[in-house]
């Protein structure tokens, strides 16, 4: 009867574990089927798949084409093919651009590495794409030597202007020193006192457009130079003056457009309104036909094709001319107060009346239709500003907001100069769905298993007459807290904050206050705190896995030898101290890099979930997730795998010639012992690296296997290190006895048959070597070994 009762208990435990595993597997298979079914349905979209061709992207209801293509679907050629002119070879050149020759100056020349010649691709009178003649440079001239020849501009303006254009044709190679020298030279070419030729000034406009192709980082480093502000300011002012002298023919380059308007003499008194419009294009570059001018207009009239409009109002009858300049970006306007981190197009427009007239009554009205990704960002606020040359920065004095309608931002200023709309955006994050039933159920099992394991290890200390298995308890505690924060704190509470609908409904449309940065971060200290705690306890869990592996390897390989002195103190300092140091250093470095800026939170954590950021402000190489979590975890896993292999080969699966009649039993015990070691060592976490594959199907399979094995890791520890112990089985038998005696339905049975005990005792005694190895894998035996070590080392 006793044998029957023990068998029933084991069957009950096996059935319960089997049912739990079947439920988890069933949920996983169900979620996998749903995922596959959803993947077979083509997502609805208003845009056909691959509607935009040749690298075009669908943005805000239209295709944005690369410079080489144009048209509704980016299918119309907008470039000149590869060409040869004499000894010079040129690659494909977009229309409106200058292409550099593949031939460069010899390394022994002053201009080594720069192209020998350039040529332009443009439209002819009939609207056909045509290559222009080649302009050959001088290999013994560079931007620094040309800067020294500024005094000769009056007599050599054309050659100097051509040389500067050639030397700046490859914007990717420009340095801050190149930008500074070119800016100074071009600024003096536009200076009316230098008497440069009109053709030299046209070439200088092309040079400015090429400079604006340089990276923002290069311009920011240029702005740190002592005289950079003066150089940029001089160039901007001289181009404003130049905008009055072009007549009726506009001058348009990819990054800059200049338009002049001449008034007829002898006009009547009253207001004169000039409307200058910049139209949307198929690409991010300005092209011929991108601008238009209308005279005698009394109000703004934007339509869906307008990206920018400026209405210049003047009441002076003796104004002879006015000019407009549009910059495709704000790189020449390096602000010290407004920080830009996004790559949105920020057009700058200037208006200027005849400089010989003090027209204090001139005013401008403006409307901007900003270009940004409306699916990912929402306009938070904007400011109407102008460039203050005395401050050398943006200023709001004399400018006011006039509201926003249908995505258009309206401004008014009572003076004429360089205007812009500074905008701040709030990113529309795609917050993930809440944890599904599969993940929640697995984590709940782990939490319950870990809690029971901790209670069992501490509560049965006197019964087992051994010290608490400190490493195992610490591992369970860190894993338990990590799971609790993961279940109840991983979601960002900002997910539940309702966002305003519409493009500008959330924008501040009243006060015209100066902005400080172009992105707005909604601070959430609670989410940041959860991310810090998850970071700490996640690292602590893996560190304790490593310490558990080291301890078990020490006990199994060096059987019966005592643990080192102060073992518990030493492991505690490592297990709880090292993760704290890593987290503190990570947070400290990120805070120091951002100063008082609240942006530091999103440099440390993600906004979508309260977990470490996958990419820092400098890209993946500066990612907190990479250096402060993945790298240390990888090192721990590699160490654990090495120790796992050593234990498996030298202890668990070592061949024994005496193993004959008990081969089946020993193999089962080997498998269970191997699983016990693998679970505590965290070997299953290597599946996370298999989830990095590009194949979606394989990634989904490994994701569910990873979720199954690791969300239930606490349950596995409970089963292998608590349920399998004799004390737990004895306590469970007592509970069953109590229930049986209460209900009267089950007859009380002995906890274990005497005959089975005798057989197991005789079997293990016949193999003493094997007995010494395997008994160390039992949690109770491991605790006894630690107790013996305590007796040898009383200081522990």
GUPA-684955 format. One record per residue (C-alpha): z, y, x. Coordinates in steps of 0.001 Angstrom, whole numbers, padded with zeros to 6 digits, always signed. Layout:
BEGIN
ZYX/...
This chain:
BEGIN
+000000+000000+000000/+000792+002372+002868/-002616+001712+004380/-004255+002516+001058/-002398+005833+000771/-003346+006973+004288/-006943+006040+003605/-006898+008053+000385/-005540+011090+002238/-008264+010946+004851/-010902+010467+002152/-009502+013475+000272/-009704+015708+003357/-013222+014477+004105/-014336+015051+000517/-012925+018591+000451/-014558+019499+003774/-017789+017895+002638/-017787+019857-000609/-017147+023132+001212/-019943+022421+003671/-022275+021429+000825/-021508+024689-001016/-022206+026782+002093/-025424+024860+002822/-026482+025137-000812/-025952+028882-000826/-027896+029151+002421/-030822+027129+001077/-030793+029128-002164/-030892+032427-000268/-033672+031069+001951/-035768+030111-001097/-035243+033549-002651/-036216+035172+000661/-039410+033120+000867/-040313+033877-002750/-039836+037591-002173/-041925+037384+000959/-044876+035942-000935/-045051+038928-003269/-047050+041861-001949/-044906+045002-002102/-046167+047570-004510/-047525+050707-002909/-049675+053585-003966/-051568+053265-000701/-053841+050262-000056/-053045+048181+002991/-054763+049613+006107/-056117+052556+004125/-055987+054813+007194/-058247+053512+009948/-058426+054016+013730/-054732+054659+014260/-054256+057048+011357/-050916+057151+009565/-050200+057774+005888/-047872+060743+005519/-047042+062769+002439/-050056+061589+000459/-052794+061782+003108/-053993+060268+006359/-052956+062000+009568/-055638+061095+012091/-055573+061051+015879/-057665+063754+017513/-060613+061401+018094/-061127+060796+014362/-061246+062783+011138/-062053+062332+007470/-060230+060997+004447/-059569+057634+006094/-059987+058653+009760/-063434+057045+009950/-065548+060015+011110/-066102+060358+014857/-064554+063469+016384/-065107+062926+020108/-067677+062865+022872/-068378+059485+024434/-067880+058656+028101/-070235+060790+030145/-071543+061486+033639/-072563+064842+035090/-073894+064707+038627/-071239+062980+040694/-068549+063455+038059/-067490+060897+035440/-065561+061723+032275/-063827+059535+029745/-063910+060097+025982/-063062+063715+025096/-061844+064817+021619/-063661+067740+020032/-062112+071056+021048/-060522+069588+024156/-061349+069738+027842/-061587+066449+029687/-060722+065948+033361/-063042+064177+035763/-062040+060820+037139/-062765+062195+040589/-059773+064000+042108/-059159+066126+045157/-058615+064336+048451/-055057+063649+049551/-055509+065901+052570/-056240+068960+050422/-053793+071473+048993/-054624+070390+045433/-054429+066643+046142/-054522+064367+043103/-055750+066985+040632/-059191+066647+038975/-062230+068042+040685/-063853+069264+037465/-063449+069630+033702/-065835+069860+030768/-065425+070641+027073/-066462+068719+023979/-067261+071083+021094/-069618+071777+018177/-072896+073578+018642/-074476+076070+016232/-075685+073256+013981/-072277+071626+013728/-073214+068764+016053/-070825+067386+018676/-071993+068370+022132/-070678+068295+025708/-070584+071630+027556/-071325+072295+031189/-068953+071223+033929/-066510+073628+035567/-065798+072654+039178/-062459+073537+040763/-061332+074425+044268/-059278+071732+045981/-057748+074303+048318/-056059+076192+045491/-052955+075290+043493/-050822+077119+040940/-048427+078448+043569/-051234+080039+045606/-052853+081433+042455/-049532+083054+041532/-049695+084982+044789/-053188+086248+043868/-052059+088096+040727/-052807+091407+042443/-056477+090346+042676/-056872+089627+038940/-058812+092836+038376/-061621+091632+040655/-061247+087834+040493/-060008+087279+036922/-062708+084781+035987/-062280+082481+038982/-058477+082643+038816/-058502+081892+035081/-060871+078926+035581/-058716+077506+038360/-055544+077737+036265/-057281+075990+033393/-058410+073131+035623/-054974+072755+037192/-053279+072525+033765/-055850+070215+032142/-053605+067153+032572/-050449+068170+030721/-048665+064880+031436/-048512+065745+035150/-047218+069292+034768/-043860+070065+036362/-041441+072914+035532/-042721+074736+038618/-046320+074339+037390/-045372+075680+033942/-043645+078703+035465/-046502+079577+037826/-049186+079129+035172/-047198+081239+032670/-046903+084116+035132/-050597+084050+036039/-051851+083799+032448/-049460+086532+031308/-051001+088922+033819/-054535+087973+032788/-053703+089196+029264/-052108+092370+030659/-054415+095227+029707/-053532+097129+032883/-055078+094319+034978/-058500+094838+033358/-059349+091140+033285/-062672+090188+031749/-062877+089097+028109/-064197+085693+029186/-061238+085220+031526/-058885+085955+028619/-060608+083372+026417/-060176+080789+029164/-056520+081856+029438/-056030+081060+025724/-057249+077531+026459/-054787+077350+029324/-051899+078325+027034/-052974+075621+024581/-052962+073079+027396/-049497+074191+028510/-048194+073569+024987/-049234+069913+025381/-046569+069444+028048/-043428+067611+027008/-040452+069395+025491/-038283+068124+028327/-040453+069887+030926/-040203+073170+029020/-036442+072815+028698/-036127+072308+032432/-038436+075283+032986/-036162+077436+030814/-033282+076865+033251/-035102+078880+035942/-033759+082346+036604/-036877+084293+035573/-038240+081936+032908/-037195+084137+029977/-039045+087123+031399/-042161+085054+032119/-042291+083560+028615/-041508+086924+026977/-044252+088663+028948/-046824+086053+027946/-045844+086228+024249/-045959+090041+024161/-049283+090232+025974/-050829+087681+023582/-049647+089775+020632/-051469+092753+022092/-054542+090636+022808/-054630+089545+019134/-055687+093093+018182/-058891+093045+020257/-060897+090029+019037/-062822+091708+016242/-063651+089413+013349/-064242+086210+015306/-061171+083930+015497/-060256+082126+018689/-058943+078618+017962/-057646+076014+020400/-055778+072773+019569/-052339+074397+019978/-052995+078081+019354/-055094+080233+017016/-055671+084011+017296/-057188+086168+014545/-057901+089923+014458/-058544+092127+011441/-060193+095566+011762/-059757+098094+008959/-062543+100427+007923/-061882+104055+008825/-060988+106618+006249/-059215+104447+003727/-057254+105814+000816/-053535+106206+001021/-051537+103319-000322/-050642+099820+000652/-052967+097526+002496/-052251+093824+002341/-053718+091302+004759/-053254+087616+003956/-053479+085196+006888/-053489+081463+006012/-053208+078349+008142/-054608+075301+006383/-053519+071698+006679/-055737+069572+008863/-056462+065889+009199/-054660+065861+012558/-051757+067606+014245/-054137+069973+016094/-055642+073254+015007/-059409+073076+014530/-062246+075413+013632/-061773+076456+010016/-057991+075968+010138/-057381+079695+009541/-058617+082256+007035/-058051+085969+006432/-058263+088062+003266/-057882+091828+003025/-056544+093929+000137/-054269+091197-001163/-051048+092098-002928/-049206+088767-003051/-048908+085343-001503/-051032+082634-003044/-050240+079262-001459/-051918+076079-002621/-051602+072425-001660/-053952+072941+001306/-051931+075801+002804/-049405+074998+005511/-048490+078596+006276/-049256+082040+004831/-048226+085487+006003/-048877+088670+004037/-048802+091846+006135/-048073+094955+004069/-048585+098433+005498/-048788+101846+003861/-050274+103772+006796/-053886+104793+006381/-054403+105231+010117/-053764+101620+011038/-056960+100507+012736/-056282+096823+013356/-053789+094028+013038/-053588+090661+014703/-052123+087229+014081/-051164+084476+016519/-050192+080941+015480/-048476+078561+017895/-048592+074883+017037/-045068+074370+018405/-042115+076395+019653/-042132+075375+023325/-042635+078951+024553/-039651+080009+022438/-036785+078257+024188/-033704+078980+022100/-030195+078784+023521/-028539+078646+020094/-030848+076381+018053/-030958+072787+019277/-033992+070682+018348/-033864+066894+018471/-036637+065951+016048/-040367+065956+016779/-041450+067797+013632/-044200+070380+013981/-042615+073835+014185/-045323+076471+013829/-044654+080028+015013/-046695+082922+013596/-046793+086511+014816/-048217+089615+013156/-048837+092905+014922/-050387+096192+013933/-052206+098655+016178/-049801+099427+019002/-050891+103079+019109/-049266+103660+015711/-045518+103688+015032/-045698+101929+011674/-042061+101643+010637/-042958+100840+007023/-044797+097572+007773/-043290+094423+006305/-044283+090820+005966/-043917+088113+003368/-044236+084523+004475/-044406+081076+002983/-044096+077871+004990/-044933+074358+003912/-043133+072405+006658/-044641+069169+007877/-042098+066376+008159/-041639+062827+006970/-040392+063311+003432/-039660+059615+002987/-037058+059605+005765/-035731+063165+005780/-034519+065687+003262/-034453+069430+003891/-030819+070479+004190/-031167+074206+004920/-033502+076739+006481/-033352+080198+008025/-035987+082953+008155/-035943+084266+011727/-037880+086301+014255/-037933+086258+018038/-035672+088984+019396/-037047+089965+022823/-033857+091753+023827/-031728+088703+023015/-034474+086320+024112/-033567+084144+021152/-034032+083765+017393/-032414+086365+015131/-032116+086829+011361/-031769+090648+011310/-034066+092198+008720/-035198+088825+007337/-034220+087290+004013/-034816+084113+002055/-036769+084252-001159/-036182+080728-002367/-038182+077520-002333/-040719+076227-004845/-042688+072972-004793/-041869+072367-001139/-042805+075929-000037/-040166+078043+001740/-040444+081808+001129/-039291+084533+003527/-039398+088313+003786/-038926+090517+006880/-039014+094314+007085/-040709+094384+010497/-043540+092708+012398/-043128+090316+015327/-043035+086532+015924/-041697+084713+012888/-040584+081181+012197/-038608+079110+009742/-035834+077150+011387/-035056+074046+009396/-032260+071521+009424/-032831+068067+007994/-030623+065335+006689/-031926+061880+007341/-032391+059613+004352/-030863+056405+005653/-031720+053054+004136/-028291+051582+003664/-028285+047770+003556/-027178+045845+000531/-023634+044596+000297/-022765+041276+001901/-024359+038477-000087/-022476+035530-001568/-023355+033367+001420/-021815+035698+004012/-018827+036616+001849/-017997+032989+001069/-018272+031951+004719/-016082+034841+005896/-013525+034088+003180/-013287+030479+004377/-012847+031674+007948/-010149+034173+006977/-008240+031494+005068/-008639+028934+007848/-007544+031355+010570/-004514+032505+008584/-003433+028894+007964/-003958+028018+011629/-001793+030934+012769/+000937+030019+010270/+000794+026361+011293/+000935+027078+015029/+003913+029405+014651/+005692+027620+011814/+005655+024156+013387/+006849+025245+016779/+010330+023698+016328/+008922+020518+014803/+006526+020056+017695/+009275+021059+020140/+006707+022980+022192/+005911+026593+022857/+003349+028361+020691/-000199+027764+021842/-000539+031417+022825/-004247+031491+023682/-005287+029746+020458/-003049+031975+018327/-004360+035130+020027/-007940+033967+019486/-007239+033332+015816/-005515+036711+015378/-008384+038710+016925/-010976+036728+014979/-009009+037129+011737/-008732+040914+012084/-012415+041161+013035/-013411+039219+009913/-011193+041366+007695/-012718+044606+008988/-016178+043075+008764/-015776+042124+005110/-013933+045212+003883/-015084+047968+006257/-018596+047300+007594/-020251+049300+004791/-020484+053055+005245/-018836+054953+002390/-021666+057515+002633/-023777+054867+000931/-022084+055706-002360/-022560+059466-001995/-025293+060612-004331/-028112+062520-002657/-030010+065284-004333/-033414+064392-005665/-036416+066437-004672/-037609+067792-001337/-035609+071039-001338/-033019+070482-004069/-030310+069961-001498/-031252+072946+000656/-029143+076074+001018/-031397+078712-000515/-029055+081697-000651/-027548+082837+002637/-029941+083454+005530/-027612+082214+008228/-028656+081215+011719/-028837+077440+012168/-027470+075588+015175/-029495+072369+015143/-032388+070789+013276/-030532+067676+012171/-027380+067520+010072/-024893+064724+010556/-022511+063922+007708/-019357+063086+009604/-017419+060016+008494/-014342+059506+010679/-013306+056471+008627/-016555+054661+009405/-016278+055635+013068/-012725+054274+013189/-013878+050990+011641/-016686+050767+014208/-014161+051285+017019/-011863+048571+015617/-014760+046149+015098/-015899+046877+018647/-012400+046221+020011/-011570+043052+018075/-015096+041705+018518/-014772+042034+022284/-011205+040688+022154/-012402+037607+020270/-014928+036746+022957/-012495+037507+025790/-009964+035116+024223/-012751+032530+023880/-013313+032880+027609/-009592+032579+028349/-009338+029542+026083/-012211+027934+027957/-010590+028674+031312/-007238+027282+030155/-008702+024091+028713/-010887+023538+031760/-007833+023977+033994/-005758+021490+032005/-008477+018839+031713/-009866+018977+035235/-006439+019347+036871/-004515+016955+034633/-000706+017229+034575/-000703+020145+037014/+001336+023159+035925/-000220+026420+034794/+000060+029410+037130/+003153+031575+037023/+003212+034380+034445/+000246+032756+032731/+001001+034177+029278/+001534+037701+030622/-001633+037532+032716/-003811+036258+029859/-002334+038813+027452/-003217+041694+029751/-006780+040418+030044/-007261+039376+026419/-005933+042564+024837/-006302+045052+027703/-009876+044588+028953/-011475+045186+025505/-009344+048326+025091/-010576+049676+028431/-014230+048972+027563/-013945+050662+024152/-012056+053660+025557/-014588+054193+028362/-017521+053892+025944/-016109+056415+023468/-015050+058750+026278/-018487+058823+027899/-020263+059475+024595/-017814+062243+023619/-018144+063938+027006/-021933+063919+026748/-021890+065561+023310/-019005+067994+023770/-017749+069295+020436/-020925+068256+018641/-020276+065912+015721/-023485+064113+016691/-021407+061950+019031/-020466+059697+016117/-024069+058580+015591/-024532+058152+019319/-021695+055604+019161/-022244+053950+015787/-024980+053479+013234/-025096+055425+010007/-026345+052488+007956/-023325+050341+008811/-020065+050935+010670/-021131+049151+013836/-022333+050089+017315/-025548+052077+017631/-028546+050012+018712/-030038+052987+020553/-028375+055977+022120/-029851+059462+022409/-031623+058332+025585/-033064+055152+024096/-032116+051483+024279/-031138+051687+027945/-028209+053943+026931/-027314+051887+023868/-023560+051362+023329/-024369+047993+021746/-026196+046856+024870/-023782+047868+027621/-020411+047722+025890/-020917+044578+023821/-024023+042474+024458/-023703+042480+028252/-019986+041472+028422/-020430+038948+025597/-023417+037421+027398/-021410+037053+030602/-018554+035370+028716/-020916+032995+026914/-022629+032027+030170/-019225+031272+031710/-018145+029291+028649/-021351+027261+028605/-020880+026342+032274/-017280+025223+031649/-018342+023400+028476/-020940+021386+030405/-018386+020558+033128/-015838+019338+030569/-018424+017314+028635/-019791+015588+031741/-016597+015044+033714/-014176+014354+030874/-015508+013813+027375/-018580+011689+027993/-017734+010133+031316/-018813+006489+031408/-015985+003900+031410/-016816+000300+032139/-013725-000902+030257/-014963+000623+026995/-016183-002455+025049/-014557-003360+021757/-013642+000219+020924/-017047+001690+021660/-017633+002883+018081/-014237+004507+017753/-014470+006160+021153/-017919+007608+020404/-016646+009194+017197/-013693+010633+019038/-015991+011971+021738/-018108+013728+019148/-015097+015297+017440/-013631+016352+020772/-016945+017886+021820/-017141+019820+018558/-013577+021025+019011/-014357+022406+022447/-017694+023917+021344/-016079+025785+018440/-013321+027376+020517/-015757+028200+023333/-018059+030026+020862/-021103+028042+021958/-022797+028532+018576/-023077+032281+019244/-026057+031622+021505/-028073+031285+018285/-027912+035096+018069/-030349+035287+020978/-032753+032917+019213/-032816+035389+016306/-034610+037917+018534/-037931+036088+018176/-040879+037992+016681/-041726+035151+014309/-040223+036073+010940/-040024+032506+009660/-038259+031200+012753/-035957+034213+012782/-034944+033598+009155/-034159+029937+009879/-032021+030774+012906/-030354+033610+010975/-029084+031251+008314/-028024+028620+010834/-026227+031344+012807/-024563+032647+009649/-023491+029123+008615/-021937+028228+011958/-020323+031541+012862/-019078+032918+009559/-017227+029617+009116/-015935+029497+012687/-012396+030144+011471/-012694+027241+009034/-013941+024992+011824/-010957+025909+013999/-008649+025125+011063/-010211+021715+010481/-010454+020664+014121/-007180+022141+015398/-004914+021966+012351/-006102+019387+009824/-006628+016745+012548/-003074+017038+013906/-000509+014379+012994/+002072+016971+011981/-000289+018548+009449/-001219+015136+008069/+002432+014227+007820/+003232+017472+006006/+000261+016930+003704/+001546+013411+002938/+004938+014826+002078/+003334+017328-000280/+001377+014533-001942/+004564+012486-002246/+006313+015381-003875/+003454+015891-006288/+003323+012151-007010/+007031+011912-007722/+006844+014964-009973/+003871+013886-012027/+004664+010176-011910/+000981+009398-011688/+000781+008299-008092/+003081+005759-006486/+004861+006949-003355/+003350+005376-000277/+004390+005360+003357/+002741+008071+005435/+001105+005558+007786/+000877+001732+007886/+002970+000154+010635/+000283-002393+011403/-002283+000392+012040/+000111+002168+014382/+000646-001006+016444/-003081-001672+016716/-003857+001905+017828/-000979+001835+020344/-002159-001428+021940/-005771-000219+022008/-005000+003045+023816/-002611+001384+026269/-005409-000940+027397/-007281+002118+028724/-004727+004342+030429/-007298+006545+032224/-009146+007265+029033/-005860+007836+027251/-004840+010520+029755/-008164+012356+029328/-008517+012372+025574/-004947+013071+024661/-005278+016540+026213/-007793+017524+023531/-005225+017065+020754/-003617+020438+019903/-000136+018882+019825/-000647+017254+023219/-002044+020495+024640/+001084+022279+023501/+003207+019589+025150/+001337+020123+028407/+001944+023833+028157/+005612+023119+027459/+005822+020984+030571/+004177+023788+032497/+006825+026128+031119/+009529+023826+032445/+007909+023814+035871/+007426+027608+035736/+010474+029009+033952/+009190+032578+034365/+006258+031979+032027/
